Amino acid sequence: MSGGIPIRLVRIDGTLIELMATDFASDVDRGVSGQALWFTGSSRFAFDTNTNAATIIINGIITDDDKVPNTTTQTKAKATIDFSRSMESSDSDGFEDYDTAYLYTRQKVDGILISTAATAAADSVHAIRLTDAAGINHDIYAIQGSSPAGAYSSGRGSFVIFHASTGPYTNTQVATAFKQAVEALPGTPFAAALKTSTLSGVANTVVEITQTTAGSDGNTYSPYIGTEINHSAGVHDMVPTHTNFTGGGTTEGVIGGGKSAGDKVMDLYSIANNSNDPGIGSLSAFPLAAAQVLFGGQGLASGQDSEGMDGWDITSGDYIIGIQIPFDSMINASASQQYKSVNFFMPTGNFFFPHNKMSDSALDASTTFDEKAIGRNYTGIKGTIQKITFTKFAGEPVYGFNLIFAPIDWIV
């Protein structure tokens, strides 16, 4: 435990399961074995393919909660859209710049529809679609017009006025306009706030969208951002980097809230034996080509949620998709602190470079776990339970456990 924050397992619906750990071990086996060569005086030779095996082993105890009323509270799901970086790959930080100049040179670009205010409401192609906790879709359009710049409500959702004559808008201006459009949606199903991009470091270029309705129903497979292919140029339109709505659920999760040690063991034992959902969230990180094979060349239809995919249910699944392990950091602490509690992360994938694999990239331990599709993830370690063993201390309301967690990026 660091700063009063325990190790937490993360379910696919965003619920956290707190563990009272007595110790844990992180094991990495790089699989490198030296082989002596003939006629070289036993000089050693080896191949290192950087294909490593890793496990996290946690030992701990499970005890009764205090006999108090269960005061669990609902949390609201959140999503982000980063208007400073696109989903296209880059050799610099893993992403291309999101070029807002396209808004003025192409009819429909970057997943954003450019049309007149008169035709936007009737157009069947949406720009950015958000699905609320009730399963209702809300579309946001970008409109090229002469009306005062700003966000306006319409019958189909909302739209933003851009002025082509003023020249390209900055990434911050586009993000600000989109935030206003979210706030202008009929019925106010979402709240929005501007954040600094963790990819580019540019302030006010990320729009953080929060479901108005709390609970796991807010964990929807959106934002959905439409893309087109410019056949004349032979290139794909870029879309801004984004994360789906996650984090909706309860603050205490399935462990806690006046439960006995036996209650807690039964909960974990059930999840380990029969986990509901082999990870639609984890699948979002799976390479597109593999995903197309799995779904017979089909992706998710616009606005389709996980209910329509063979019973998968991201809003109520209990599959373990990650773990958050806090540690005390000095390099991330402020001048008035000796330590700051941050989470361990696992820098796998091609998006990490030496300078961003170090401890100074770790995030606050209270950060919401993010099942990031691609790129660098500092919010925790993706994976699932490989094995868990429970032991009962005779005559005492206390159980011990040994949990082996397998870090895995893509689970199907």
C-alpha positions in Angstrom: 0.0 0.0 0.0 1.3 3.4 -0.9 -0.2 6.6 0.4 -3.2 4.7 1.7 -4.0 3.3 -1.8 -3.9 -0.5 -2.1 -3.3 -2.8 -5.1 -6.4 -2.9 -7.3 -7.7 -5.3 -9.9 -9.7 -3.6 -12.6 -12.8 -5.2 -14.1 -13.9 -4.6 -17.7 -16.9 -2.5 -16.4 -14.4 -0.2 -14.5 -15.1 -1.6 -11.1 -12.1 -1.8 -8.8 -11.3 -4.8 -6.5 -9.0 -3.7 -3.7 -6.5 -6.3 -2.4 -4.9 -6.3 1.1 -1.5 -7.5 0.0 1.3 -8.5 2.4 3.9 -8.7 -0.4 4.2 -9.0 -4.2 6.8 -9.9 -6.7 7.3 -8.8 -10.3 9.0 -11.4 -12.4 10.4 -10.9 -15.9 12.1 -13.7 -17.8 13.8 -12.4 -21.0 14.5 -16.0 -22.2 18.1 -15.2 -23.1 20.4 -18.2 -22.7 24.0 -18.1 -23.7 25.4 -20.9 -25.7 29.2 -21.6 -25.8 30.6 -21.8 -29.3 33.1 -24.4 -30.6 36.7 -23.4 -31.0 36.2 -20.0 -29.3 37.4 -20.8 -25.8 33.7 -21.1 -24.6 32.8 -17.6 -25.8 29.1 -17.2 -25.4 26.5 -16.4 -28.0 22.8 -15.8 -27.7 19.8 -14.5 -29.6 17.7 -11.9 -27.7 14.3 -11.4 -29.6 12.9 -9.2 -26.8 10.0 -11.7 -26.4 9.8 -11.8 -22.6 7.6 -13.7 -20.1 6.2 -11.7 -17.2 4.2 -12.5 -14.1 3.1 -10.6 -11.0 2.7 -12.7 -7.8 0.7 -11.2 -4.9 0.3 -12.7 -1.5 -2.2 -11.2 1.0 -5.0 -11.7 3.4 -8.8 -11.2 3.3 -10.6 -10.1 6.4 -14.1 -9.0 7.5 -15.2 -5.4 6.9 -16.3 -3.4 9.9 -20.0 -3.8 10.5 -21.2 -0.6 8.9 -23.9 0.2 6.3 -22.9 -0.3 2.7 -22.4 3.2 1.4 -21.2 2.4 -2.1 -21.5 5.3 -4.5 -21.7 5.3 -8.3 -18.9 6.6 -10.5 -19.4 8.2 -13.9 -17.8 6.8 -17.1 -15.4 9.1 -19.0 -13.9 9.3 -22.5 -11.3 11.5 -24.1 -10.6 12.9 -27.5 -7.2 14.4 -28.2 -7.3 17.0 -31.0 -3.5 17.4 -31.0 -2.7 13.9 -32.3 -4.3 11.7 -34.8 -4.5 7.9 -34.8 -2.0 7.6 -37.7 1.3 6.2 -36.7 4.5 8.3 -36.5 8.2 7.8 -35.9 8.3 10.5 -33.3 5.9 9.8 -30.4 3.7 7.2 -31.9 1.1 9.6 -33.4 0.9 12.1 -36.2 -0.1 15.7 -35.6 -3.8 16.3 -36.0 -3.8 18.8 -38.8 -6.8 21.1 -38.5 -6.0 22.8 -41.8 -7.9 19.8 -43.5 -11.1 21.4 -42.2 -10.7 24.1 -44.9 -9.3 22.1 -47.8 -11.5 19.0 -48.0 -15.2 18.4 -47.9 -15.1 15.7 -45.2 -11.9 15.1 -43.4 -10.5 13.8 -40.1 -13.8 12.2 -39.4 -15.5 15.6 -39.3 -18.3 16.4 -41.7 -18.1 19.8 -43.4 -21.4 21.0 -45.0 -23.9 23.8 -44.8 -26.1 24.3 -41.8 -29.1 23.5 -44.1 -27.9 20.1 -45.1 -26.2 18.9 -41.9 -29.3 17.9 -40.1 -30.4 15.7 -43.1 -27.0 14.2 -43.8 -26.8 10.5 -42.8 -23.1 10.6 -42.1 -22.2 11.7 -38.6 -19.0 13.3 -37.6 -18.5 12.2 -34.0 -21.0 10.0 -32.2 -21.4 9.7 -28.5 -23.6 7.1 -26.8 -25.0 7.9 -23.4 -25.8 5.6 -20.5 -29.3 5.0 -21.9 -28.0 3.8 -25.2 -29.0 6.9 -27.1 -26.7 8.2 -29.8 -25.8 11.9 -30.1 -24.0 13.2 -33.2 -21.8 16.3 -33.4 -21.1 18.0 -36.8 -18.7 20.7 -38.0 -20.4 23.3 -40.1 -18.8 25.7 -42.5 -20.9 28.9 -42.4 -21.1 32.6 -41.8 -23.0 32.6 -38.6 -21.2 33.6 -35.4 -18.6 30.9 -34.4 -19.8 28.6 -31.6 -21.9 25.5 -30.8 -25.6 25.1 -31.6 -28.2 22.5 -30.8 -30.0 20.7 -33.6 -32.6 18.0 -34.0 -29.9 15.4 -34.5 -27.5 16.5 -31.9 -25.3 19.6 -32.1 -23.0 21.3 -34.6 -20.1 23.7 -34.5 -19.7 26.7 -36.8 -16.2 27.1 -38.5 -15.3 30.0 -40.8 -13.1 28.9 -43.7 -12.2 32.5 -44.5 -10.4 32.9 -41.2 -7.8 30.3 -42.0 -7.0 27.0 -40.1 -8.1 26.9 -36.5 -5.6 25.8 -33.9 -5.9 22.4 -32.2 -7.0 24.3 -29.0 -9.7 26.2 -30.9 -11.1 22.9 -32.4 -11.1 21.2 -29.0 -12.8 24.2 -27.4 -15.5 24.2 -30.1 -16.1 20.5 -29.7 -16.4 21.0 -25.9 -19.0 23.6 -26.5 -20.8 21.3 -28.9 -20.9 18.5 -26.3 -22.4 21.0 -23.8 -25.0 22.1 -26.4 -26.4 18.6 -26.9 -30.1 18.4 -26.1 -30.8 17.0 -22.7 -27.2 17.5 -21.5 -26.3 13.8 -21.4 -22.6 14.7 -21.0 -20.3 17.1 -19.3 -17.0 18.2 -20.9 -13.7 19.7 -19.8 -10.5 20.7 -21.5 -7.3 18.9 -20.5 -3.6 18.9 -21.4 -2.6 16.2 -23.9 -0.3 13.5 -22.4 1.0 12.9 -26.0 1.8 16.3 -27.2 1.9 18.2 -23.9 -0.2 21.0 -25.4 -2.8 22.5 -23.0 -6.5 22.5 -23.7 -6.4 20.2 -26.7 -8.0 17.2 -25.0 -11.8 17.1 -24.4 -12.7 14.9 -21.4 -16.3 13.8 -21.7 -18.2 12.5 -18.6 -21.5 10.7 -18.7 -24.2 12.6 -16.7 -25.7 9.3 -15.5 -23.5 7.4 -13.1 -23.0 3.6 -13.2 -21.6 0.9 -15.5 -24.2 1.6 -18.2 -22.1 4.6 -19.1 -19.3 2.4 -20.3 -20.3 2.6 -24.0 -18.4 1.7 -27.1 -18.0 5.3 -28.1 -16.9 7.9 -29.2 -17.4 6.6 -32.7 -15.6 8.7 -35.2 -16.5 8.2 -38.9 -13.7 7.9 -41.4 -13.6 8.0 -45.2 -11.1 7.1 -47.9 -10.1 9.9 -50.3 -10.0 7.7 -53.4 -8.6 10.4 -55.7 -5.6 11.0 -53.3 -5.5 7.3 -52.2 -5.1 8.2 -48.5 -7.2 7.7 -45.4 -8.6 10.6 -43.4 -7.0 10.9 -40.0 -9.1 10.9 -36.8 -8.1 12.3 -33.5 -6.8 9.8 -30.8 -9.6 8.9 -28.4 -10.6 6.5 -25.7 -14.0 4.9 -25.1 -16.2 5.6 -22.1 -14.8 3.6 -19.1 -14.8 3.9 -15.3 -18.5 3.8 -14.7 -19.4 1.6 -11.7 -19.1 1.6 -8.0 -16.3 3.1 -5.9 -16.1 0.1 -3.5 -16.5 -2.6 -6.2 -17.3 -6.2 -5.5 -15.1 -6.4 -2.4 -16.0 -4.1 0.5 -19.1 -2.5 1.8 -19.8 -4.5 4.9 -18.8 -8.0 3.5 -17.2 -10.8 5.5 -14.0 -12.4 4.5 -15.9 -15.3 3.1 -18.1 -13.0 1.0 -15.1 -11.5 -0.6 -13.4 -14.9 -1.3 -16.7 -16.1 -2.8 -16.8 -13.0 -5.1 -13.2 -13.5 -6.4 -13.6 -17.3 -6.6 -16.7 -16.8 -8.9 -14.9 -14.3 -11.1 -11.8 -16.5 -11.5 -14.0 -19.6 -12.3 -16.4 -17.9 -14.8 -15.5 -14.4 -16.0 -18.2 -12.7 -17.9 -16.7 -11.2 -21.1 -13.3 -12.1 -22.5 -12.5 -8.4 -22.9 -14.2 -6.2 -25.5 -12.0 -3.5 -23.8 -8.9 -5.7 -24.3 -9.9 -6.4 -27.9 -9.9 -2.7 -28.6 -6.1 -2.9 -28.3 -5.9 -5.8 -30.7 -4.4 -5.0 -34.1 -7.1 -4.0 -36.6 -6.1 -6.7 -39.1 -6.6 -9.4 -36.5 -9.9 -7.9 -35.3 -11.2 -8.0 -38.9 -10.3 -11.7 -39.2 -12.2 -12.4 -35.9 -15.3 -10.5 -37.0 -15.2 -11.8 -40.6 -14.0 -8.4 -42.0 -16.7 -6.5 -40.0 -16.0 -3.8 -37.5 -18.5 -2.4 -35.0 -21.4 -0.6 -36.7 -21.8 3.0 -35.8 -23.4 3.3 -32.4 -23.4 -0.5 -31.9 -22.6 -1.5 -28.3 -21.2 -4.7 -27.0 -24.7 -6.2 -26.5 -24.8 -6.8 -30.2 -21.6 -8.8 -30.3 -22.4 -12.4 -29.4 -23.6 -11.4 -25.9 -20.5 -9.5 -24.9 -21.5 -6.9 -22.4 -19.0 -4.2 -21.6 -21.4 -2.5 -19.1 -21.9 -5.5 -16.8 -18.9 -7.8 -17.5 -16.7 -8.8 -14.6 -13.6 -9.9 -16.5 -10.3 -8.7 -15.0 -8.5 -6.6 -17.6 -5.8 -4.9 -15.6 -4.1 -4.1 -12.3 -3.0 -0.9 -10.6 -0.1 -1.3 -8.2 1.0 1.9 -6.4 4.5 2.7 -5.3 6.3 5.7 -3.6 8.1 7.9 -6.1 10.5 10.7 -5.2 11.1 11.9 -8.7 7.4 12.7 -9.2 7.0 14.3 -5.8 6.5 18.0 -5.4 8.9 20.2 -3.4 6.8 19.8 -0.3 6.5 16.0 -0.6 9.0 13.3 0.2 7.1 10.8 -1.9 4.2 10.7 -4.3 2.0 7.6 -4.9 2.1 6.6 -8.5 1.2 3.4 -10.4 3.6 0.9 -12.0 3.1 0.6 -15.7 4.5 -1.9 -18.3 6.1 -0.3 -21.4 5.3 -3.0 -24.0 4.7 -2.2 -27.6 6.5 -0.1 -30.3 5.3 3.3 -28.9 7.7 3.5 -26.0 11.2 5.0 -26.3 13.9 5.1 -23.7 13.0 8.5 -22.4 9.4 7.6 -21.7 9.9 4.2 -20.1 11.3 5.7 -16.9 9.7 6.3 -13.5 9.1 10.0 -14.2 6.4 9.0 -16.6 4.3 7.2 -14.0 0.9 8.7 -13.2 -0.8 9.4 -9.9 -2.0 6.2 -8.1 -5.6 7.5 -8.1 -5.7 7.7 -11.9 -8.6 5.9 -13.6 -7.4 2.8 -15.5 -7.5 3.4 -19.2 -7.8 0.5 -21.7 -5.9 2.5 -24.4 -6.3 1.1 -27.9 -2.8 1.9 -29.1 0.1 3.9 -27.9 1.6 4.4 -24.4 -0.4 3.5 -21.4 0.7 4.7 -18.0 -2.5 4.2 -16.0 -1.7 0.6 -15.0 -0.8 -2.8 -16.3 -3.1 -4.6 -18.7 -3.7 -8.4 -18.2 -5.8 -10.8 -16.3 -5.7 -13.4 -13.5 -3.7 -16.5 -14.4 -4.2 -18.3 -11.1 -5.5 -17.6 -7.6 -5.3 -19.8 -4.5 -7.3 -19.2 -1.2 -6.4 -20.6 2.2 -8.5 -20.5 5.4 -6.9 -19.8 8.7 -8.6 -22.4 11.0 -10.9 -20.8 13.7 -10.3 -17.3 12.4 -12.4 -15.1 10.0 -9.3 -14.6 7.9 -8.3 -16.1 4.5 -5.0 -15.9 2.8 -4.5 -15.7 -1.0 -1.8 -16.2 -3.6 -2.7 -14.4 -6.9 -0.7 -14.8 -10.1 -1.4 -12.0 -12.5 -0.4 -12.3 -16.2 0.4 -9.0 -18.0 -1.2 -9.3 -21.4 -1.8 -6.6 -24.0 -4.4 -8.3 -26.2 -6.9 -10.8 -24.9 -9.4 -12.7 -27.1 
